[in-house]
Amino acid sequence: MIPPAIDEKLGKRTLKWIKSADDDSMYYEVTQAALVMAAAGRLDEANDLLRCLWKHKWPHSENVWLPDQSFEVLWFVAGKRPDFVPFPQKSIDEIELAHRNYLAHDKWELMAVGNLAQGTFRYESRPMPTGNWESLEGLELIRKSMFLACPKANGPMPSTHDELEALKGFQKWIERWEDELDNSIRAEFDDALGVAAELAAKNGQIDTAEQICKLWVSMLIKSGGGPFSFPSLTSNRHLARLFLQGILAEPLGLTKEACQLYLKGLKSAVDARMKQGRRLVYGKWTWEKLLTTASKQAIKNEPDQFTREQRKGKWIGRSNSTDEAIKAAETRLQIGLPADYVEFLHASNGFSALSSTAPPLLSVESIGPLKDKVDAQTLAIFKEYPGDDLPQALESSLLISEQMETDMVLLIPPGKSSGSWQCWFFAHWIPGEIRYPSFRHYFEEAFARLKDQSV
């Protein structure tokens, strides 16, 4: 039986992303799906999926650098790199050194203290524990083990003695795994298991490495995917040998037949995306149904973000806008608003933030030209982002959300780059902007991300 968390990564969820997500997100999801296959020892099928993606000549996404390096390692161990790869080759030594630094650097050095609302919030430095693995417990044990495993500056790798001491610390921590988790999954544990498995494999403790990798898979399945990232585990030649032997095929539930069935569906979806373009997943839903469902999902994911009334009513929207209010806004702005956005306003005149990483949508009375809503210096910074059409588009854009630092949602009127309205999303956690063919596309993808967070 294939665990739901793996089916999500290779099946229905990823097929939806291929159909409806922006090009960059679609590219990332397909690459990740290929890496899941490769981690299960199905490198031929993974390469076949990558070739299907690459043949369409989409711009290679910078956001897949972690899966890219994993594939470089897997190809190196397998002794064969595909004929066409849309990114430059790196040395395995360079990849492994950078990846160990990436996983093992001290993520816990700064500790948040104080209260943000009271103006006392600050970060304080947390000293590195001084004891050895035998005397340490919990987070201090993880930090010390990571410290011993982490290369200093640009290398070299730590000594064999330090690596084995770090491994002993990780093994002690793993023995107390359930107590440390306290029924929650955190990305730090993903990194710690990745480093521990690598240390075991590199230092000849193959059975231990295999056990840790299988524990990693079991926690990924238990968390429904959670923060567990396959590139954290697959960017090392010593572990790659084990994966290509198929040690994770059974825990992941990926027989050759199952993998080929997923491959067929994924390739078909990628080809359809190229031929038909980006499509809506929930296009048959009314705005009322979409907003009601999104409200319930947002409240379920982050209940503390919403008022008692919103939680009780399971609704984070507002009352609908009137035709008169919409016409008044169009007169004020001297432009006709796009039909899908007008339909949204008829269902809810603005909307609360769907998550802590998305800005609230404004009422139609409050929207306006971006150039009138932000100061000249901020607008100039946005115009420096890559894209020849970006400065002109920003000049004519409408800000339809609250601006939270650099986080905002814009409507872009038809212009040289497009004959129809677009919706652009800016956020501090992404480089540049994400472009959507319409406001409906933006909202549907935001809703899809909500559903992902609940898995």
ABEGO torsion letter per residue (X at the ends): XBBAAAAAAABAAAAAAAAABBAAAAAAAAAAAAAAAAAAGBAAAAAAAAAAAAAAGBBBBAAAAAAAAAAAAAAAAAGBBBABBABBBBBAAAAAAAAAAAAABBAAABBBBEBAAAGABBBBBBBBBABBAAABBEAAAAAAAAAAABBBEAOBBBBAAAAAAAAAAAAAAAAAAAAAAGGBBBAAAAAAAAAAAAAAAAAGBAAAAAAAAAAAAAAAAAAGGEABBAAAAAABAAAAAAAAAGAAAAAAGBBAAAAAAAAAAAAAAAAAAAAAEBBBAAAABBAAAAAAAAAAAAAAABAAABBAAAAAAGBABBBBBBAAAAAAAAAAAGBBBBAAAAAAAAABBEBBBABAABBBBBBAAABBBAAAABBAAAAAAAAABBEAAAAAAAAABBBABBBBEABBBBBBBBBAABABBBBBBBBAABBEBBBBABAAAAAAAAAAAAAAAAX
